[in-house]
Amino acid sequence: MQQKNRTILIHGLHQTIRIMRPLAKRLQAQGLNTHQYGYRSVRDGIRTNSQRLNTWLENHHNPDQPIDLVGHSLGGLIIRDFVTHYPQWQIGRCVTLGTPHIGSVCADYIWRLAPAIVGQSYIDALDGTAAPLPEHITLGVIAGNRPYGLGQLFLQYHKRKLRKANDPSLEDHLVHDGTVYVQETKLAAATDHLILPVSHTGMLGNPAVAEQTGYFLQYGVFKR
Protein backbone atom coordinates (compact mmCIF):
# COMPACT_ATOMS: atom_id res chain seq x y z
CA MET A 1 0.00 0.00 0.00
CA GLN A 2 1.37 3.41 -1.04
CA GLN A 3 2.21 5.69 1.86
CA LYS A 4 0.43 9.05 1.90
CA ASN A 5 2.36 12.26 1.63
CA ARG A 6 3.14 13.96 4.91
CA THR A 7 1.65 17.47 5.01
CA ILE A 8 3.79 20.07 6.79
CA LEU A 9 1.87 23.10 8.10
CA ILE A 10 3.88 26.30 8.64
CA HIS A 11 2.46 29.24 10.61
CA GLY A 12 3.02 32.95 9.99
CA LEU A 13 4.60 35.95 11.70
CA HIS A 14 4.09 36.26 15.49
CA GLN A 15 2.25 32.92 15.56
CA THR A 16 2.84 29.47 17.01
CA ILE A 17 1.84 25.97 15.95
CA ARG A 18 -1.37 26.31 17.99
CA ILE A 19 -2.92 28.63 15.42
CA MET A 20 -2.63 25.90 12.77
CA ARG A 21 -4.50 23.27 14.79
CA PRO A 22 -8.01 23.98 13.43
CA LEU A 23 -6.69 23.65 9.88
CA ALA A 24 -4.70 20.55 10.83
CA LYS A 25 -7.79 18.85 12.28
CA ARG A 26 -9.85 19.56 9.17
CA LEU A 27 -7.11 18.25 6.91
CA GLN A 28 -6.75 15.15 9.07
CA ALA A 29 -10.49 14.60 8.66
CA GLN A 30 -9.83 14.55 4.91
CA GLY A 31 -7.31 11.77 5.49
CA LEU A 32 -4.12 13.84 5.45
CA ASN A 33 -1.12 13.08 7.66
CA THR A 34 -0.14 16.47 9.10
CA HIS A 35 2.72 17.93 11.10
CA GLN A 36 2.79 21.50 12.45
CA TYR A 37 6.23 23.06 12.11
CA GLY A 38 7.07 25.79 14.62
CA TYR A 39 9.79 28.41 14.29
CA ARG A 40 10.93 31.79 15.63
CA SER A 41 9.50 34.25 13.13
CA VAL A 42 11.01 37.48 14.48
CA ARG A 43 14.34 36.46 15.95
CA ASP A 44 15.46 34.28 13.04
CA GLY A 45 15.50 34.98 9.31
CA ILE A 46 13.84 32.99 6.56
CA ARG A 47 17.03 31.13 5.62
CA THR A 48 17.58 29.95 9.19
CA ASN A 49 13.98 28.81 9.54
CA SER A 50 13.94 26.85 6.30
CA GLN A 51 17.28 25.31 7.28
CA ARG A 52 15.78 24.18 10.58
CA LEU A 53 12.84 22.66 8.73
CA ASN A 54 15.35 20.71 6.67
CA THR A 55 17.11 19.55 9.84
CA TRP A 56 13.82 18.45 11.38
CA LEU A 57 13.00 16.42 8.28
CA GLU A 58 16.45 14.82 8.30
CA ASN A 59 15.84 13.68 11.88
CA HIS A 60 12.17 12.72 11.67
CA HIS A 61 11.17 11.99 8.09
CA ASN A 62 11.81 9.20 5.60
CA PRO A 63 13.21 10.87 2.45
CA ASP A 64 11.46 8.27 0.31
CA GLN A 65 8.08 9.63 1.44
CA PRO A 66 6.91 12.76 -0.45
CA ILE A 67 5.85 15.82 1.50
CA ASP A 68 3.22 18.46 0.84
CA LEU A 69 3.65 21.95 2.29
CA VAL A 70 1.01 24.41 3.50
CA GLY A 71 2.07 27.85 4.73
CA HIS A 72 0.14 30.76 6.17
CA SER A 73 1.43 34.26 5.35
CA LEU A 74 5.17 34.29 6.13
CA GLY A 75 5.02 30.50 6.25
CA GLY A 76 4.42 30.50 2.50
CA LEU A 77 7.65 32.41 1.96
CA ILE A 78 9.50 29.85 4.05
CA ILE A 79 8.12 27.22 1.67
CA ARG A 80 9.58 29.11 -1.28
CA ASP A 81 12.97 29.34 0.38
CA PHE A 82 12.89 25.70 1.45
CA VAL A 83 11.97 24.19 -1.93
CA THR A 84 14.68 26.29 -3.58
CA HIS A 85 17.56 25.45 -1.23
CA TYR A 86 16.69 21.85 -0.34
CA PRO A 87 15.76 20.16 -3.63
CA GLN A 88 16.67 16.71 -2.32
CA TRP A 89 13.21 16.28 -0.80
CA GLN A 90 10.31 14.85 -2.78
CA ILE A 91 7.83 17.73 -2.88
CA GLY A 92 4.28 16.83 -3.81
CA ARG A 93 2.17 19.99 -3.82
CA CYS A 94 2.20 23.27 -1.93
CA VAL A 95 -0.51 25.71 -0.81
CA THR A 96 0.01 29.21 0.57
CA LEU A 97 -2.66 31.07 2.53
CA GLY A 98 -2.59 34.88 2.55
CA THR A 99 1.10 34.91 1.64
CA PRO A 100 2.48 38.22 0.29
CA HIS A 101 4.51 36.66 -2.51
CA ILE A 102 5.59 39.98 -4.03
CA GLY A 103 6.18 41.69 -0.68
CA SER A 104 3.98 43.31 1.95
CA VAL A 105 3.03 47.00 2.02
CA CYS A 106 1.99 46.55 5.65
CA ALA A 107 5.40 45.07 6.54
CA ASP A 108 7.12 47.90 4.66
CA TYR A 109 5.45 50.51 6.89
CA ILE A 110 6.22 48.56 10.06
CA TRP A 111 9.84 48.07 9.00
CA ARG A 112 10.27 51.82 8.61
CA LEU A 113 8.48 52.74 11.83
CA ALA A 114 9.32 49.88 14.21
CA PRO A 115 11.56 47.28 12.57
CA ALA A 116 11.76 45.13 15.71
CA ILE A 117 8.11 44.13 15.19
CA VAL A 118 8.86 42.26 11.97
CA GLY A 119 12.47 41.48 12.88
CA GLN A 120 14.57 39.23 10.65
CA SER A 121 11.52 38.01 8.72
CA TYR A 122 11.44 41.18 6.67
CA ILE A 123 14.77 40.51 4.98
CA ASP A 124 14.59 38.22 1.92
CA ALA A 125 10.94 37.50 2.68
CA LEU A 126 8.34 40.17 3.50
CA ASP A 127 10.38 42.72 1.57
CA GLY A 128 9.40 40.95 -1.67
CA THR A 129 12.76 39.32 -2.39
CA ALA A 130 11.94 35.69 -1.51
CA ALA A 131 13.51 32.98 -3.64
CA PRO A 132 11.88 32.38 -7.05
CA LEU A 133 9.57 29.38 -7.24
CA PRO A 134 11.27 26.43 -8.97
CA GLU A 135 9.53 25.34 -12.18
CA HIS A 136 8.76 21.83 -10.95
CA ILE A 137 6.80 23.01 -7.87
CA THR A 138 3.01 22.83 -8.02
CA LEU A 139 1.70 25.76 -5.96
CA GLY A 140 -1.84 26.80 -5.13
CA VAL A 141 -2.45 30.27 -3.67
CA ILE A 142 -5.46 31.19 -1.52
CA ALA A 143 -6.12 34.88 -0.79
CA GLY A 144 -8.76 36.53 1.40
CA ASN A 145 -10.83 39.62 0.65
CA ARG A 146 -12.49 40.21 4.02
CA PRO A 147 -10.76 43.34 5.39
CA TYR A 148 -10.45 42.59 9.10
CA GLY A 149 -7.09 42.59 10.84
CA LEU A 150 -4.39 44.50 12.68
CA GLY A 151 -2.83 45.72 9.47
CA GLN A 152 -5.81 47.88 8.53
CA LEU A 153 -4.27 51.00 10.08
CA PHE A 154 -1.38 50.89 7.62
CA LEU A 155 -3.48 49.74 4.68
CA GLN A 156 -6.02 52.52 5.15
CA TYR A 157 -3.20 55.06 5.23
CA HIS A 158 -1.75 53.54 2.06
CA LYS A 159 -5.18 53.64 0.43
CA ARG A 160 -5.50 57.36 1.06
CA LYS A 161 -2.07 57.94 -0.46
CA LEU A 162 -3.01 56.02 -3.62
CA ARG A 163 -6.32 57.82 -4.00
CA LYS A 164 -4.54 61.14 -4.02
CA ALA A 165 -3.03 60.00 -7.30
CA ASN A 166 -6.57 60.10 -8.80
CA ASP A 167 -6.07 56.85 -10.72
CA PRO A 168 -9.35 54.83 -10.79
CA SER A 169 -7.50 51.67 -11.84
CA LEU A 170 -5.78 51.62 -8.45
CA GLU A 171 -9.07 50.64 -6.78
CA ASP A 172 -8.71 47.11 -8.15
CA HIS A 173 -5.43 46.80 -6.27
CA LEU A 174 -6.81 47.78 -2.86
CA VAL A 175 -8.73 44.61 -1.95
CA HIS A 176 -7.17 42.99 1.12
CA ASP A 177 -7.72 40.54 3.98
CA GLY A 178 -6.93 43.03 6.75
CA THR A 179 -3.19 42.52 6.45
CA VAL A 180 -2.24 41.50 2.91
CA TYR A 181 -3.51 42.84 -0.42
CA VAL A 182 -4.92 40.25 -2.82
CA GLN A 183 -2.52 41.60 -5.45
CA GLU A 184 0.39 40.83 -3.13
CA THR A 185 -0.56 37.15 -3.04
CA LYS A 186 -0.31 36.69 -6.80
CA LEU A 187 2.70 34.85 -8.15
CA ALA A 188 3.10 34.32 -11.88
CA ALA A 189 4.70 30.90 -11.38
CA ALA A 190 1.80 29.60 -9.25
CA THR A 191 -0.41 26.86 -10.64
CA ASP A 192 -3.73 28.23 -9.37
CA HIS A 193 -5.06 31.24 -7.43
CA LEU A 194 -8.29 31.44 -5.44
CA ILE A 195 -9.94 34.31 -3.55
CA LEU A 196 -12.25 33.47 -0.63
CA PRO A 197 -14.30 35.74 1.68
CA VAL A 198 -12.00 35.34 4.68
CA SER A 199 -9.69 37.56 6.74
CA HIS A 200 -5.96 37.06 7.14
CA THR A 201 -6.08 35.15 10.41
CA GLY A 202 -9.70 33.98 10.12
CA MET A 203 -8.84 31.88 7.08
CA LEU A 204 -7.06 29.37 9.33
CA GLY A 205 -10.32 28.38 11.00
CA ASN A 206 -12.46 28.54 7.86
CA PRO A 207 -13.94 25.23 6.58
CA ALA A 208 -13.87 26.35 2.93
CA VAL A 209 -10.17 27.17 3.14
CA ALA A 210 -9.46 23.73 4.61
CA GLU A 211 -11.60 22.04 1.94
CA GLN A 212 -9.87 23.90 -0.88
CA THR A 213 -6.43 23.25 0.59
CA GLY A 214 -7.09 19.52 0.81
CA TYR A 215 -8.57 19.49 -2.69
CA PHE A 216 -5.53 21.18 -4.19
CA LEU A 217 -3.15 18.82 -2.42
CA GLN A 218 -5.06 15.93 -3.96
CA TYR A 219 -5.76 17.21 -7.47
CA GLY A 220 -3.35 20.08 -8.14
CA VAL A 221 -6.13 22.62 -8.78
CA PHE A 222 -8.76 24.31 -6.65
CA LYS A 223 -12.35 23.16 -6.70
CA ARG A 224 -14.45 25.51 -8.83
URKAQUI-V199336 format. One record per residue. N is the residue number from 1. RES is the residue in three letters. SS is DSSP state (A for helix, B for strand, O for the rest). Layout:
BEGIN
N_RES_SS + N_RES_SS
END
This chain:
BEGIN
1_MET_O + 2_GLN_O + 3_GLN_O + 4_LYS_O + 5_ASN_O + 6_ARG_B + 7_THR_B + 8_ILE_B + 9_LEU_B + 10_ILE_B + 11_HIS_O + 12_GLY_O + 13_LEU_O + 14_HIS_O + 15_GLN_O + 16_THR_O + 17_ILE_A + 18_ARG_A + 19_ILE_A + 20_MET_A + 21_ARG_A + 22_PRO_A + 23_LEU_A + 24_ALA_A + 25_LYS_A + 26_ARG_A + 27_LEU_A + 28_GLN_A + 29_ALA_A + 30_GLN_O + 31_GLY_O + 32_LEU_O + 33_ASN_B + 34_THR_B + 35_HIS_B + 36_GLN_B + 37_TYR_B + 38_GLY_O + 39_TYR_O + 40_ARG_O + 41_SER_O + 42_VAL_O + 43_ARG_O + 44_ASP_O + 45_GLY_O + 46_ILE_A + 47_ARG_A + 48_THR_A + 49_ASN_A + 50_SER_A + 51_GLN_A + 52_ARG_A + 53_LEU_A + 54_ASN_A + 55_THR_A + 56_TRP_A + 57_LEU_A + 58_GLU_A + 59_ASN_A + 60_HIS_A + 61_HIS_O + 62_ASN_O + 63_PRO_O + 64_ASP_O + 65_GLN_O + 66_PRO_O + 67_ILE_B + 68_ASP_B + 69_LEU_B + 70_VAL_B + 71_GLY_B + 72_HIS_B + 73_SER_O + 74_LEU_A + 75_GLY_A + 76_GLY_A + 77_LEU_A + 78_ILE_A + 79_ILE_A + 80_ARG_A + 81_ASP_A + 82_PHE_A + 83_VAL_A + 84_THR_A + 85_HIS_A + 86_TYR_O + 87_PRO_O + 88_GLN_O + 89_TRP_O + 90_GLN_O + 91_ILE_B + 92_GLY_B + 93_ARG_B + 94_CYS_B + 95_VAL_B + 96_THR_B + 97_LEU_B + 98_GLY_O + 99_THR_O + 100_PRO_O + 101_HIS_O + 102_ILE_O + 103_GLY_O + 104_SER_O + 105_VAL_A + 106_CYS_A + 107_ALA_A + 108_ASP_A + 109_TYR_A + 110_ILE_A + 111_TRP_A + 112_ARG_A + 113_LEU_A + 114_ALA_A + 115_PRO_A + 116_ALA_A + 117_ILE_A + 118_VAL_O + 119_GLY_A + 120_GLN_A + 121_SER_A + 122_TYR_A + 123_ILE_A + 124_ASP_A + 125_ALA_A + 126_LEU_A + 127_ASP_O + 128_GLY_O + 129_THR_O + 130_ALA_O + 131_ALA_O + 132_PRO_O + 133_LEU_O + 134_PRO_O + 135_GLU_O + 136_HIS_O + 137_ILE_O + 138_THR_B + 139_LEU_B + 140_GLY_B + 141_VAL_B + 142_ILE_B + 143_ALA_B + 144_GLY_B + 145_ASN_O + 146_ARG_O + 147_PRO_O + 148_TYR_O + 149_GLY_O + 150_LEU_O + 151_GLY_O + 152_GLN_A + 153_LEU_A + 154_PHE_A + 155_LEU_A + 156_GLN_A + 157_TYR_A + 158_HIS_A + 159_LYS_A + 160_ARG_A + 161_LYS_A + 162_LEU_A + 163_ARG_A + 164_LYS_O + 165_ALA_O + 166_ASN_O + 167_ASP_O + 168_PRO_A + 169_SER_A + 170_LEU_A + 171_GLU_A + 172_ASP_A + 173_HIS_A + 174_LEU_O + 175_VAL_O + 176_HIS_B + 177_ASP_O + 178_GLY_O + 179_THR_O + 180_VAL_O + 181_TYR_B + 182_VAL_A + 183_GLN_A + 184_GLU_A + 185_THR_A + 186_LYS_O + 187_LEU_O + 188_ALA_O + 189_ALA_O + 190_ALA_O + 191_THR_O + 192_ASP_B + 193_HIS_B + 194_LEU_B + 195_ILE_B + 196_LEU_B + 197_PRO_O + 198_VAL_O + 199_SER_O + 200_HIS_O + 201_THR_O + 202_GLY_A + 203_MET_A + 204_LEU_A + 205_GLY_A + 206_ASN_O + 207_PRO_A + 208_ALA_A + 209_VAL_A + 210_ALA_A + 211_GLU_A + 212_GLN_A + 213_THR_A + 214_GLY_A + 215_TYR_A + 216_PHE_A + 217_LEU_A + 218_GLN_A + 219_TYR_A + 220_GLY_O + 221_VAL_O + 222_PHE_O + 223_LYS_O + 224_ARG_O
END
